[in-house]
Amino acid sequence: MRRLGVNVTRYLYLVPCAVAALLLLLFVRRKLDRLTTPSPCVGALESGTLLLVLGIGFVTIYGSFLLGITLFAYRDTGLDTVDLYVPFYIDLLDSIRDGTFGTWNFGYGLGASVLSYQSWILDPFNVVLVPLGLLLGNESLPLVLVLVQALKIALAGLLFQRLLTRFCETPLARIMGSACYAFCGYTLLWGQHYWLGGMCALFALVLLLLERLAARWTPGRFAAVAAVTAVCLGWSPYCGFMIMGCAAIYMLLRLFHLAPERGVLGFVGRRTLRLFAPVLCGCLMACVTLVPYALYLFGETSRTSAASQGSLLSRAAEFATEFVPLDWIPLLVSRFLGSGLITSGDAIPDGMLTLTESFPQANVYEFVCMGFGGLSIVLLLQFAHWVWTEASRRDRVLIGIAAVLVLLYCVNSFLPALLNIFVAPRFRSSFALAVPVCIALAIAWERRVQAGRVALAPLVVGIAATIASLVWSAANTVDGMALCVALLGFVLVGSGLLAALSRARRWDVPLLGVASLVLAAVLADGFFVTNNRVVCTVDDFPGATLKYSGDTEDALAWIAQQDDSLYRVEKTYCDWGLYNDALVQGYLGVSSYNSTLDGEVGELFKLFWPSSVGSGGSSISYLESDDPRSLASLLGVRYLLSREHQPEPYELLATFGDINVYRNNSARGILSGSASVVGEGEVRSLDTAEERRAVIEGGVVVPDEVATGLVSSSNNDTIVANLTLEAGQVVTGTFEVSEGSVACLSIPHTAGWHVLVDGREVDTYRVDLGLIGFTVEAGSHTIEAYYSIPGLEMGCAALGIGALSVGAVAAASLLSRCGRGTSSRSEARG
């Protein structure tokens, strides 16, 4: 683990970065006339210059990760990277290599449907991450994650550059706005959690395609909007809804801007229908994942608890009247200037903010992510001056509405809650703020700074507000003093250069100086918020070395050689993280951490082993259980790895270094059974977890309606089974039943499981308040159990309808064109 420190050798790569930046500045000086000449299209010089800016900026921020000095994961507030996401990627790559990848992950705690981590696995950027990971190997995963982040930043910048052709005429203005957008605080902060880092790139792509379709209808543009809508919503309903919701607001304002003087409402209505049709087709195509996910979400997961919060209308009204406390305002201004001014990787200090019921916690991630640089307020006020003095009346109204929406997003709960489907206000949709802000920065640059028409009064106000915010930040910072000082220096120097550009003429030296300072301020914030952290090294990045986990790997390999049946393993220690070592090291365990925990599994642990459930209800830890022995025995943990001596019923089998391998002689099999049946209502009525554990130790718990139809006896442990896992997806085996019993398959009771006994599918129900159960007669039987995604057929049908609709529209358009062409030729001959 390593924080930003005084180890100079770690930052030597900044020297060639500075040289490259100086050379780029000289290059821009030579090409300045071309870069400041109006051009309606993005040319090679403009694109190449932006790529150079993005490349130098990226290496400046991520150079330590590219060189392997530090690795791209965090052990501070960003601990999810090593507890959750890195183990997921390692398991994904391993499962693809060994052919066990499928719809159910047996190694994710007690097991998990692929739908429970749909947002990660369907991330569009996995089309790059997975091939690179397979090609370079798990040991290069830290580098792969950084390279994918580079792709996200480059795409965000290049796509936004093309979007800016609607607002700015000159290449240099578009380069400045695009660089600020590409390196905004959202991409750099949430990019540390990998899958959310692509939001700005995808949002810019959606807006660009909608703009193109609004300007001119073609079959290709129609299909492109439908396709990107399907990708966004199919990737993640959560992210897709945020992207498409914000895009709808943006395009509505844009259509009013594009409308002619007369017939405004008719124009807006017609263009809205033009845009809505391909979006609807895209929604239909996205149903291939939306339908299964909806069935999973509302039928299985703990998120359905949000329904108890009241009606949608009542929650919307409540959020609309809820404003943030006044002590949030200074922090919001500070975060506008830089994401790392207060803290780069820690919780926001107690007492700085008044936490509310809607916002019970605040840290560097779970707050409004902006980070547009130390000179952003100055430029924004220049934009405001241009709007007030030169924009048309209609544009002033539309820009005013956009400004109010941005402001309300920051200070009122309605928009953050709306974009989170009114479950709770969350700021993960704050990527949308970067679009209007960076458009405004680019226009301010072109119309005021680049034109040599800097307005002095807004300049003075902007500098004063910026200095005040930086001083406040410095007085309250946790670890951002160096950044506060750096931005303060940039502002003081920049103020003098901007003052020189207020005399109605362009002066190249101060212009390039201001450009350098604007970009330097954005990159400085990005550098600190990325590096001034508890960063992983090769010693503590999951799976990066066998130095500390080699004995565990040897022990697991030995167990696999001795026992080829289906079993679970747990450890009394951690190699990489508290929850998901099983994903890194390839064994089936109990502990897990997932933002979408199966609701019934959560209930099982809360009732029987409540101390094993994390405070947020999304994690299960064997180590934190108050009775790990019963947990292991009842959930099929046959082997235990420990550095300490374990008493009976654990039997020492082997030792590897300081790791002891124990067999748990009291463990049930993954398939067990009992003729002693207890109803769920009786178990829930018991006061303590100890009493409830005593019940399942002596029998099996079934739903009350099932219990009434069964004859219970005192016989327990009536099933002896031998199970194997084929291709990592299908449970098969044989089992003996001493008398008619309820069988318990220790796998989460999730819709989509099919159990076949002696070749015939049997009805299943929930047992032990979260596992799969079925009734079985005495005798010898075979079993086969597998998981299939529910609703997939319905989703595929909707996908087909959507694709056929797009094809039909394209065919109709082509036929219409051919008809018009034939008619024109006939008239010409006549």
N, C-alpha and C positions, 0 to 999 in steps of 0.2 A: 504494500500500500504506500502511496506516495502523494504528497501535496506539492503544490508549487512552492519552491524554496530557493535557496541560494546556491544550489548546485549548478554552476555556470555551464559546465559541459553539457548539461541536459538541453540547454537552449542555444548551443553554438549554431544550430541549423538556421537560427534567425538572421545570422550574418549574411549568408547567401540570399535569404529572402529579402533583406533590406537592399542588397545590391541589385537584385532582380527588380524590385519596386522602383529603384532609382532609374534603371535602364528603361523600364516601362514609362516612367514619367518623361524621360527625354524623347522617347518614341512618340508619345502623345503630343509633346510640344511641337515636334516636326509635322505631325498630322492634324494639328489643332484646327486649321482652317477647314479641312474636310469634315472633321468631327463636329464642327459647329455650324456647318452648312445644312439647311433644311433638306431632309430626304424622307420621302413617304414610306420607303421600304428599308428593311434591315439588310445592309450590305455585308460583304466579306470583311471589310476593315472594322466595321462596328462589332460584328460577331467575334472576330478574332481578338479585338481589344478587350471585350467583356470576358472572354474565356481566359485571357491572360490575367485580368484582375481577379477573376474567381480562382484561378489556379494558384496565384501567389498568395491570395488570402487564405485559401484552404490549407496550403502547406504551412503558412504562418500559424494557423490555429491548431492543425492536427499533425504537425511535423513530428512531434514526440511519439505519436502513435504509429505513424508511417515507418519510423526508424526502429520501432520495437523497444524504445526506451521505457515507455509505459504502454499499457494495453487498454483498449477502448471499452472499459467497464468500470463501475464505481462501487465503492464501499462506504458511502455516506448516505445522503438522502436518496441518491440514485442506486440504492442497494438492490432494487428490483432487477437491475441488469444481471447481477450474479446469482440472485435467488430465483429468478424467473426466466428471463429471456435467453441468456447464454445457455443454460441447461436445455431449454427448448430447442435451440438451433443445433446443439450437439446431438441431441436425440433424433431430430429430424434428419440430419445428415447420416447418422449411423443407421437409422431404420431404412433409408433409401438404399444405402450400400448393401445391407444384408438381406434386403427383400422383405422386411417385416412391416413396412409402412402400410397403413390402412386406415380404416374409419374408426378404429378403437385403439387407444394407447394403454396397454396393460401396465406400463411402467410409470404412469402418471398417478401416484398415490394408489388407491384401490383400483384405479382404472378410470379413463375419461374418454368421452366421445370427442372426435375431432372438432365437433361443433363448439366445444367449450373453449377452444382457442382459435376460432375461425379467423379473427382479425389478424392474428400473427401468421397463420399458415397460408392465407390467401392474400397476403401483402403483395401487391403487384411487383414490388422490387425483389421479391424472391426469385423471379425469373433470372435475375443476375446473381443473387446471393447463393442460391443452391448450386448452380453449375460451378461457380468459383469455389465454393466450399468443398464440393466433391472433387474438383480438380486439384486443389492445393492441400486438402486434408484439414482435419480438425485443429491441428497445431497452428494453422494459419488463419483460423476463424477471426481473431482480433483484427488482422489486416483486412480480411474480407469485409468485415463490418465497417471499417473506415472507408474502404473503396466504395462501398454502396452509399455511404453518407456523402462522399464526393459526387457521386452520380446524382443524388437528390438535390444537392446544392446547385450543380451545374444546370440541371433541367429547370429548377425553379428560376434561376437567373435568365436562361435563354427564352423560356416561355413567357416570362413577364416582360422581357425586352420586346417581344412581338406584340404583346398586349398594349404596351405603351405607345405603339405607333398610332393608336387612337387618340392619344392625349398630347404627345410631344412630337415636334417636327425634327429636332436635331439629334444625331446619334449620341453626343456626349451626355445630354440630359437623360436619354434612355439608359445609357450605361450606368450613370449614377443611381437612378432609381432602381434598376435591376440588381445592382450589387447590394444596395441596402435591403432589398427584398430577399435576396438569396441568403444573406447572412443575418437575417432578423432573429430576434431572440427565440421565437417559437421553434424554428428549424434547428437551431443550435442546442436548445434545451431538450425539447422532446425528441430530437434526433438521437440523444443519448439513450433513449428507450427504443431506438431502432425503428419499429414499425410506424410510429406516429411522425417520424421525421420526413415522410414523403407528402404530408398534407399540403404544404405550400405549393409543391410542384404540381400535384394533382388538381388543386384548386385553380391555379393559373391555367392549366390545360383546359379545364372545364370552361372557364370564363372565355378563353381564347376561341374555343370551338363554338360557343354560344354567340359570341360577337360575330364570327364569320358567317354563321347561319342567319343571324338577324340581318346582316348586310346583304346577303344574296343566298337564295335557296338553290341548292344543287343536291342531287342524290348522294354524292359523296359526303357533303357536309351534314346532311340528314343522318346518314349511317354513322358518321364519326361521333355525332352527339349521342346517338343511341348507344354506341359501343362504349364510350367513356362513362356514360351513366350506368350501364350494366357493370362495368368494372368497379366503379366507386361503391355502388350499393351491394354488389355481389361480394366484394372484398370484405366490407364491414358495414352492416346497417347503421351502426353507431357513427362511423366516420362518414359514410355516404350521406346520411341524413344531414349532418353538419355541412358538408360540402354543397349539397344541392340546395339546402335551405338558404345558405348565404348567397349562393349563385342566383337564386330567384330574386332576392332583395336587390342585388347588384344590377341584374338585367332589367328589372322594373324601372329603376332610376335611369338606366342607360336608354331605355326605349322612350321615356319621356324626353330625354335630351335629344334623341335622334328624330323625334316626331316633327312634322312640318308645322307651320304656324296655325293652319286650319285643320280641323279633323284630328285633333290630338288623340282623343279617346278611341276613335275608330282605328287609327294607326297602331296605337299600343295594343288594342284588343287583337287585331289581325296578327301582329308580330308575336304576341304572346302565344296564340294558337300555333303559329309556325314553330315556336320553340317547344311548346308543350307536347306536340305529337311525337317527336323522336325521344323525348324524355320518358314518355309513357311506354314507348317500345322498349327503351332501355330498362325500365322498371320490370316489364314482363320478362325480359331476358335474365335479369338479376334474380328472378324468382327461383332459379335453379339452386341457389343457396339461401335466398330469403325465406322461402317456405319451410325448409327443414330447420333453419335457425329459429324461426318464430315458434314452431312446434316445440323445439327444445327449450327455448327461453321461457315460454309461458307454461310449459308442462313440467319442467324439471328443475329449473335453477332457482337459487335463492333470490334472484332479482325480482321475482314476482311479488315479493313482499311489499314492493312499492305501491301495489294496488290498495294497500291499507291506509294510504296517506290521504284518502279522500278523492272526490271526483276531479277529473281533469280541469273542469271549469273553475272549481273552487281553488285548486292549486295555482292556476294561471292568475286568478284575481289576487291571491295572496302574494305571489311573486311580483306582480305589477306594482304593488304598493310598498315593496320592501326595498329600501335604499341602504347602501353601505354606510357605516359610521363615518363621521367626518375625519377621524384619524387615519382613514385609508387614503385620503387624498394625497398627502406627501409621498407615500410609498408608490402610489399609482404614477405620479409624475416622475419619481426616481426610476421606476421600471420602464417608463417610456424612453428615458435616456439610455438605460443600460440594465440588462437582466442581472448583472453581478455586482451592482454598486453596494447593496446591503449584504448579500451573501451569495456565494456561488454554489454551495453544496450543502447548506445546513438549513434547519428550520428558521423561519423568520422569528426574531427574538420575541419572547413573551413581553407583553406590555406595549409593543409597538403598534399592534392592531387590536381592536376590540373584536373578538371572534363572536360570531352569531350562530344561531341554530342552523342556518343554511350553509354557513361556512365555518365548520367546527375546527378546521385546521388550515394552516397556511404555510407553505414552504416554497422553495425556489421554483418548483414545478406547478403546484396547485395554486397558482395565482395568475393574474393577467400577464401573458407573455408578450412583450413588445420589443424593447431593446433596439431602437433605431439610431443610436449614436448620440454623442454629446452635442452635436450641432443641429439635431432634429427639431427642437422647439424653435430655434432661430429660423430655420428654413420654413417651418410650418407657418410662422407668423408672416413671413414674406409671401407665402401662398395666400394667406388670408387677406393681405393687403391687395394682392393682384385681383382676387375675387371681388373685393369690395369696390375697387376702382375701375376694373376693366371687363369683368365677366358680364354676360348678358343677364337680364332679370331672371329669366327662366333658370339659367345655370346657377345663379346665386341661390335661388330657392332650392334646387336639387342638391347643391353642395351643402347648403344649410341642413337639409334633411339628413344627408349622409353624416355630417358632423354630429348632429344630435344623436343619431343611432350609435355612432362610435362612443360618444360620451355616456349614453344610457347603458351601453354594454358594460362599461367600467363601473358605473355607480348604482345601477339598478339590477335587480335579480331576474327580471322578466326574460330578457334575451338569452343570458346564459342558461336559464332553465328551459326556455323554448327549444334551444338547440340541443338540449339533453332530454327532450321529450317530456319535460316537466317532472322528471323523477326528482331532480335536485339541481340547483344552480351549480354549474361547473364551468371553468374557464378553458377547457380543452378545445373549444371552438375559437379561441382568440387568434388563431392563424388568420382568420378573415380580416382582422384589423389591419394587417400588413398591406392589404391591397389598397384601400383608400389612402392610407398614410403615405405609402411609397409613391403612389400616383401624385399626391400633393407635393411630396418632396421633389419629384422629377420636374413637375410644372414650375415650382418655385425656382429650381435651379435654372431652367431655361428662360423663364420670363423675367427673372430678377437678377440672379447672380451672373449667369452667362451673358446676359444682355447688358451688364454694367449698370443696372437700374435698381440697386439695393435701396430699399426704403429705410431711412435712418430711424424714424420713430419705432416701427416694429422691431428693428435691429436692437435698439437699446432695451426695449421691453423684453425681447427674447433672451438677450444676454443676461439681463438682471434675473429673470426667472430661472434660467439654467444655472447660474452661479448659486442662487439661493437653494435650488434643489440639490446641487452637488455638495454644498456646505452641510445641508441637513443630512444627506447620505453619509458624508464623512463622519458626522457626529454620532450616527447611529449604526455604522457598519459593523459587521462581524468579522469579515475577512476581505473587504473590498477597498481598503484605504488606498492601496497603490493605484487601483483603477480610478477612484475618485480624483486623485491628484493628477493622473494622466489626462483624464477628460477635462479637468479644470484648465490644465495647460493648453490643451487643444482649443478650448473655447476662448481663452484670452488671446492666443495668437490669431485664431480665426476671426475674432471680432475686429482686429486691426485690418486684416486683409479684406474683410467684407466692407469695412468703412471705405477702403480705397476703391471699391467697386460701386460706389454710390454716386458717381459723377457722370452718369449717362454715357459711359464709354467702356469698351472691353479692354482690360489690361491683362495680358497673358500670364505674367508672373503671379500676381495675387490670385488669379482665377485657378491656376494649377495648384497653388498653395492651398486654397480653400478645398479644392477637390481632394487633395491628398489628406487633409485633416478630416474631412467628412468620412472618407473611407477608413482612415486610421482609427477613428473613434469607434466605428462599427466593429472593426476587426479586433480592437483592444478589448471590447466587451466580450466578443466571442472567444478570444484567447483566454481570458480570465475565467469565464463561466464554464469553459471546457477543461482547463488545466489546473486551476486553483481549487483542486478537489482531492479527495482521498481516492486516487486512481489505482487501478490494479496494475501489478507487474506480473512477470512470468511466474512468480512464486505463488500468487493467489488468484490468478485468472482460472476459472474452472476448466480442468482438463488440460491446461497448458504444459504441465510437467508431472512426472511420476515421482518427483523427489519426495513428496509428502504422502502421496496416495498409492505408491507402488505396492506396499504390503496389502492394502485393501484389494487392489486389482488381482494380486496373486491369490488371495483368499477366495475371491468370487470365482476366479477361474477354476480353482480346486473343487469348490462346491459343484460347479457345473459339470465337471468331469465325474464326480461321484454320484450325482443325482440328476437324471434327465427328465424328471417329472415336473409338474407345475407346483411351485411353492413361492413363498415370500421370504425376504431377507430384511433385517433391520440392523441398525448400528447404534451403539451407545455413544458415538462421537460423530463429529462432522469433518469431512475432508475439505469441502468447498462451500457448503451452505447448509442452513438449518433444515431446508425443506426438500430440495430437488436433487440431491446427490444421486438418486436412483437414475435420473435421466442422463447424468453425466457418465455414470459408471456401469449402466446397462443391467440393473437388476430390478426385480419387482419388489416394491416396498409398501409402506403405508403413508409416510409423510408426504406432503405435497403443498404447493402454493399455487393458486390459480385465481385470477380475478373473477372468474365465473365458476364458483364451486357448486357442484350438484346439490340441490336443496335437500334431498333425502339423505345424502351422505353427511351433510352438515348436521342434520338433525340427529343422525345416529351417534356422531361423536359428541354433540352437545348433551345428549341424554345420558350416555354411558361413560364418556371420558371428557368432560367439559374443559378440563385444564389443557387438553391437547389442541383446542381450537383457538386460533389467534384472535386478537381483539377485534379485527375487522370481519371476522367470520369467513375469511377466504383462505386460511391456511390450516393445515393439520400437522402437528409435530409429535412424533413418537417420543422424542426426548422430553417434551414438556408435559407428558401425561402423568397424572398423579398415581396411575396404576399401570405402568407399561407392561407388566407381566401378563395381566389379564387381556390387555389390548392385543399383545402378540399372540396369545394362545387362542383367542376367539376369532381372530381375523386371519389365521393361517400363516403366521410367521414361523417357519420351520427352523430357520437358522438365524443366529445372532452373532454379530461381530463386535468384539469388545476388547478394550485394553485392560479392563479390570476383571478380576475373578468374579464369576457368576455362580450362585448357588443352585441347587436343584430347583426346578426340573431341567436345568440346562446341563448338557453333557459336553465336556470338552472333546473336540474331535481333532483339531490340529492347531498349529501356531505358525504364523508368518511374520517374522520380525517381532513387533510388539502387539500384533493383532491376533487375538484368540478367536477361533471358530467354534461356536457352540451350537449343538442341536437342542431345540426346544421340544422335549419329549411330551409336553402337555398340549402342544399345538394341534388344533383341529386341521383337517385338510381344507383345501379351497372348496371342496364339496363335502359337506357334512350333513347330518340329519338327526332328527329327534322325533319321538312319538309323544313327547311331553309338550303340549301346546298351551300358550298363554296369549290372551287378547291384548292388543295395543293399549286399550283403555285402562286395563289393570296396571300395566307398566307405567303409563303416564301419571297415574294417580299416586305412585310412590314418591316419597319426599326427597330421597337422596340418590346420587349416582351409584353409591355402593349397593343399595337395595335393588336398583335396576340391574346392575351387573350380576347380582346373585341370581336373578331370574333367568337371564340368557345363558348363564353358566350351567343351569339345570334344565334348559329346554329351548324352545324356539318361540319367538314372538311373531304373531300373525295379525292381520287386520281383524277387527272384531267380527265382521260379517263372515270371514273365512273360519274363524275359530268356532262359530256356532254350528258349522257343518262338519266338524271334525271330532273324532273320538280321541280323547287324550289319555295317555298312560304315563307312568312314571319312568319309562325307559328313555334313556338319553344315549347319544352317540350310537345311533342305529345304522349308520352308513359307513362303509369302508370303501374308499375310492382310489383309483390310480389314474390321474389326469395328466395330459400333456398339452402343450400349446403348439399348434401347427402353423408355420409361416407367420408366427407372431399375431395371428388373428382369430383362429378357431380353436376352441377348447374341445378336446375329444378324450375319451377314455372309457373305462368300465367301473362299475361299482356294485357292491353287494349291500342289500337291505335286509336286516334281520326281521323287521315287521313293518307294516304300513306306517309311513312317516311323512313328515314335511322335510323336504330336502332344502338345504341352504347353499346356494352357490355364492361364494364370497366375492361378488362383483356388484357394483352399484346398480340398483334397480332403475334403469334408464329405459325409456321407451325406445324400441328398436331391437331389443334382444330377443333372439329366438332360441328356444331350448328344445332339442329333439331327444326323446328317450326311446330307445329301440327303434329308431328311424321315424318316429311320429312326433310331430310338434305337440307340446303340452302347454296348457295354460299356466302362466306364471303370475305371481303376485309378490307383494313386498313382504319380506320377513326381516326380523330384527331392526325394523324401522328404517331400512335403507338398502337391503341386499335382495338378490333375486331368490325367490322361493317357488317350489312347486310340490305337488303331492305325488307320492310314488308308492307302489305296492312292494311287498316283500319279494325277494328273489334277486337274480343276477340281471344286470341291465347294461346297456351301452348308452353313452351320452355324447351329444354334439351340441355345442352352443356357439353362436356367432352373432355379431351385431351388424345391422344394416341401418342406414340413415333413413328415418321416417320422413315421409313427405317428398322424397327425392323424385318419385315418378310424377307427382303433381307439378313439382318445380320444373322438371324437364319438359313437360307439356307446355307450361307457360313460356319457357325459353323458346320452344319451337314456334309458338304463336307470335312472340315478339320478333324472332328472326324472320319468319315468313312475312310479317307486316312490313319490316324494313325492305325485304326483297320485293314485295308487291309495290311499295311506293316507288322504289328505284325503277322497276320494270314499267310502271305506269308513266313515269317521267320520260323514260327513253322512248316508249311508244308514242307519247305525245310529241316529242321532239321530231321523231321520224315522220309523224303525220303532218306536222307543220312544214317540214322540209319538203315532203312530196307535194304538198299544196303549193308551196312557193315555186317549185320547179314547173309545175303545171301552168301556173299563171304566167311564168316567164315565157314558156313555149307558146302560150296562147297569144 
